[in-house]
Amino acid sequence: MNVPKKVRLVEVGPRDGLQNEQQAIDTGTKIQLIEQLAAAGLGYIEAGAFVNPKWVPQMAGSAEVFEQLKRAEHVTYAALVPNLQGFERALAVNASEVAVFCAASEAFTQKNTNCSIEESLQRAAAVIDAATTAGIKVRGYISCVVGCPYEGAIDPAQVAYVAKRLFDLGCYEISLGDTVGVGTPIAVSQMLAAVSDNIPMDKLAVHFHDTYGQALANILAALQLGVAVIDSSVAGLGGCPYAKGASGNVATEDVVYLLDGMGIEHGIDLPQLASTGRWISALLGRAPASKVAQALAADIK
Ligand SMILES: CC(C)(COP(=O)([O-])OP(=O)([O-])OC[C@H]1O[C@@H](n2cnc3c(N)ncnc32)[C@H](O)[C@@H]1OP(=O)([O-])[O-])[C@@H](O)C(=O)NCCC(=O)NCCSC(=O)C[C@@](C)(O)CC(=O)[O-]
């Protein structure tokens, strides 16, 4: 087993977590969420998305979020961008990094970005060229790495193909997304084995949604293979607008508790993070999806 000693958590709550919320969330609340996450020790926060606001209205105010945010020195504030237009918007508000996104499924790519996989890779290439010129690092996401809401099971070879293309284009890290949350540890391990034939494990991240309650088991499988970057969302917020019924990302609180149990360093203050999760969940009118946050609140020892 190659379990890492230290893990980097990529907090996607303010973007992936909020993008699918139907109720309006004001800019001040989004900023407060990001600032609280930074105060809890998160060093990488995806703070917004510069996508077409007609497609994802909740992310329409991302420019204001980036402009008004009080930035902490230890934090990378990343923005999701689908194309050059999105990159230019992110650059204008001084995003520290950007992330491009593709999928391993043709049907999902069409629904999510209105183009083919090949065209999405060309858009990513244009963003990477412009970002390189501007001195900005680019992360790459791949959705539907285990299953697709439209195509069903996805062949690990197809994930490996798209991952290698994105990596060769210049993404410094590839985040592998189980968008629907259908994966189980064996399927995830097979997918990671295929992808890591072409890309070193230390350039891979995992991004699990918890629809079927498998996210932590999948993370454990990924950690045992040496993956050291995990995407998660405070309070388990989230869901993709183009993956109907898919639940939120794995809760950051739950990942932190798992890492503590394995003696893996992460740099997060769990009680403070759980308090942020309770605050944002209360604001959204629900309990945190994190079991750890619920157990801490009930003082279960
Ligand atoms: C990709 C597009 C833009 C193509 O959308 P399109 O409609 O095909 O774009 P277009 O190039 O034909 O342009 C149409 C209009 O969109 C505008 N436009 C074009 N680009 C932008 C932009 N960047 N920002 C603002 N406006 C933009 C453009 O200016 C034009 O405006 P009009 O002339 O009609 O007024 C659209 O499909 C889109 O925005 N899709 C994003 C969908 C999305 O955000 N999905 C969720 C994020 S991905 C995800 O959650 C998965 C992930 C990453 O978390 C991992 C996982 O869990 O799997």
The ligand as an SDF file (V2000), in Angstrom:
LIG
                    3D

 58 60  0  0  0  0  0  0  0  0999 V2000
  -19.7420   25.7210  -22.2350 C   0  0  0  0  0  0  0  0  0  0  0  0
  -20.8980   26.6470  -22.5000 C   0  0  0  0  0  0  0  0  0  0  0  0
  -20.5060   28.0840  -22.2190 C   0  0  0  0  0  0  0  0  0  0  0  0
  -21.2860   26.4950  -23.9690 C   0  0  0  0  0  0  0  0  0  0  0  0
  -22.5590   27.0720  -24.1610 O   0  0  0  0  0  0  0  0  0  0  0  0
  -23.0810   27.4820  -25.5870 P   0  0  0  0  0  0  0  0  0  0  0  0
  -24.4410   28.0320  -25.4280 O   0  0  0  0  0  0  0  0  0  0  0  0
  -22.8870   26.3390  -26.5360 O   0  0  0  0  0  0  0  0  0  0  0  0
  -22.0080   28.6480  -25.9290 O   0  0  0  0  0  0  0  0  0  0  0  0
  -21.7640   29.5310  -27.1730 P   0  0  0  0  0  0  0  0  0  0  0  0
  -20.2730   29.6250  -27.3350 O   0  0  0  0  0  0  0  0  0  0  0  0
  -22.6030   29.0830  -28.3590 O   0  0  0  0  0  0  0  0  0  0  0  0
  -22.3130   30.9520  -26.6780 O   0  0  0  0  0  0  0  0  0  0  0  0
  -23.6820   31.1580  -26.3870 C   0  0  0  0  0  0  0  0  0  0  0  0
  -23.8150   32.3050  -25.4110 C   0  0  0  0  0  0  0  0  0  0  0  0
  -23.1540   31.9710  -24.2060 O   0  0  0  0  0  0  0  0  0  0  0  0
  -22.2170   32.9940  -23.8660 C   0  0  0  0  0  0  0  0  0  0  0  0
  -21.0620   32.3720  -23.1990 N   0  0  0  0  0  0  0  0  0  0  0  0
  -20.2530   31.4180  -23.6860 C   0  0  0  0  0  0  0  0  0  0  0  0
  -19.3100   31.1260  -22.8040 N   0  0  0  0  0  0  0  0  0  0  0  0
  -19.5220   31.9170  -21.7430 C   0  0  0  0  0  0  0  0  0  0  0  0
  -18.8570   32.0790  -20.5130 C   0  0  0  0  0  0  0  0  0  0  0  0
  -17.7750   31.3450  -20.1920 N   0  0  0  0  0  0  0  0  0  0  0  0
  -19.3180   32.9910  -19.6510 N   0  0  0  0  0  0  0  0  0  0  0  0
  -20.4080   33.7340  -19.9400 C   0  0  0  0  0  0  0  0  0  0  0  0
  -21.0980   33.6240  -21.1040 N   0  0  0  0  0  0  0  0  0  0  0  0
  -20.6570   32.7240  -21.9900 C   0  0  0  0  0  0  0  0  0  0  0  0
  -21.8540   33.6240  -25.2040 C   0  0  0  0  0  0  0  0  0  0  0  0
  -21.3450   34.9170  -25.0140 O   0  0  0  0  0  0  0  0  0  0  0  0
  -23.1830   33.6020  -25.8900 C   0  0  0  0  0  0  0  0  0  0  0  0
  -23.9560   34.6810  -25.3900 O   0  0  0  0  0  0  0  0  0  0  0  0
  -25.1340   35.3680  -26.2400 P   0  0  0  0  0  0  0  0  0  0  0  0
  -24.4380   35.8460  -27.4850 O   0  0  0  0  0  0  0  0  0  0  0  0
  -26.1340   34.3020  -26.5080 O   0  0  0  0  0  0  0  0  0  0  0  0
  -25.6150   36.4500  -25.3210 O   0  0  0  0  0  0  0  0  0  0  0  0
  -22.1320   26.2490  -21.6290 C   0  0  0  0  0  0  0  0  0  0  0  0
  -22.5090   24.9700  -22.0130 O   0  0  0  0  0  0  0  0  0  0  0  0
  -21.8160   26.2580  -20.1760 C   0  0  0  0  0  0  0  0  0  0  0  0
  -21.6580   27.3100  -19.5750 O   0  0  0  0  0  0  0  0  0  0  0  0
  -21.7630   25.0610  -19.5470 N   0  0  0  0  0  0  0  0  0  0  0  0
  -21.3780   24.9440  -18.1590 C   0  0  0  0  0  0  0  0  0  0  0  0
  -22.2500   23.9420  -17.4630 C   0  0  0  0  0  0  0  0  0  0  0  0
  -21.7930   23.8450  -16.0350 C   0  0  0  0  0  0  0  0  0  0  0  0
  -21.3560   24.7980  -15.4120 O   0  0  0  0  0  0  0  0  0  0  0  0
  -21.8900   22.6110  -15.4710 N   0  0  0  0  0  0  0  0  0  0  0  0
  -21.5100   22.3660  -14.1200 C   0  0  0  0  0  0  0  0  0  0  0  0
  -20.0240   22.3980  -13.9240 C   0  0  0  0  0  0  0  0  0  0  0  0
  -19.2230   20.8620  -14.3700 S   0  0  0  0  0  0  0  0  0  0  0  0
  -19.4150   19.8940  -12.9710 C   0  0  0  0  0  0  0  0  0  0  0  0
  -20.0980   20.2680  -12.0530 O   0  0  0  0  0  0  0  0  0  0  0  0
  -18.6480   18.6030  -12.8660 C   0  0  0  0  0  0  0  0  0  0  0  0
  -17.4310   18.6920  -11.9550 C   0  0  0  0  0  0  0  0  0  0  0  0
  -16.3680   19.6250  -12.5340 C   0  0  0  0  0  0  0  0  0  0  0  0
  -17.7770   19.1940  -10.6690 O   0  0  0  0  0  0  0  0  0  0  0  0
  -16.8000   17.2860  -11.7740 C   0  0  0  0  0  0  0  0  0  0  0  0
  -17.8280   16.1800  -11.5120 C   0  0  0  0  0  0  0  0  0  0  0  0
  -18.4460   16.1400  -10.4210 O   0  0  0  0  0  0  0  0  0  0  0  0
  -18.0120   15.3950  -12.4260 O   0  0  0  0  0  0  0  0  0  0  0  0
  1  2  1  0
  2  3  1  0
  2  4  1  0
  2 36  1  0
  4  5  1  0
  5  6  1  0
  6  7  2  0
  6  8  1  0
  6  9  1  0
  9 10  1  0
 10 11  2  0
 10 12  1  0
 10 13  1  0
 13 14  1  0
 14 15  1  0
 15 16  1  0
 15 30  1  0
 16 17  1  0
 17 18  1  0
 17 28  1  0
 18 19  1  0
 18 27  1  0
 19 20  2  0
 20 21  1  0
 21 22  1  0
 21 27  2  0
 22 23  1  0
 22 24  2  0
 24 25  1  0
 25 26  2  0
 26 27  1  0
 28 29  1  0
 28 30  1  0
 30 31  1  0
 31 32  1  0
 32 33  2  0
 32 34  1  0
 32 35  1  0
 36 37  1  0
 36 38  1  0
 38 39  2  0
 38 40  1  0
 40 41  1  0
 41 42  1  0
 42 43  1  0
 43 44  2  0
 43 45  1  0
 45 46  1  0
 46 47  1  0
 47 48  1  0
 48 49  1  0
 49 50  2  0
 49 51  1  0
 51 52  1  0
 52 53  1  0
 52 54  1  0
 52 55  1  0
 55 56  1  0
 56 57  2  0
 56 58  1  0
M  CHG  5   8  -1  12  -1  34  -1  35  -1  58  -1
M  END
$$$$
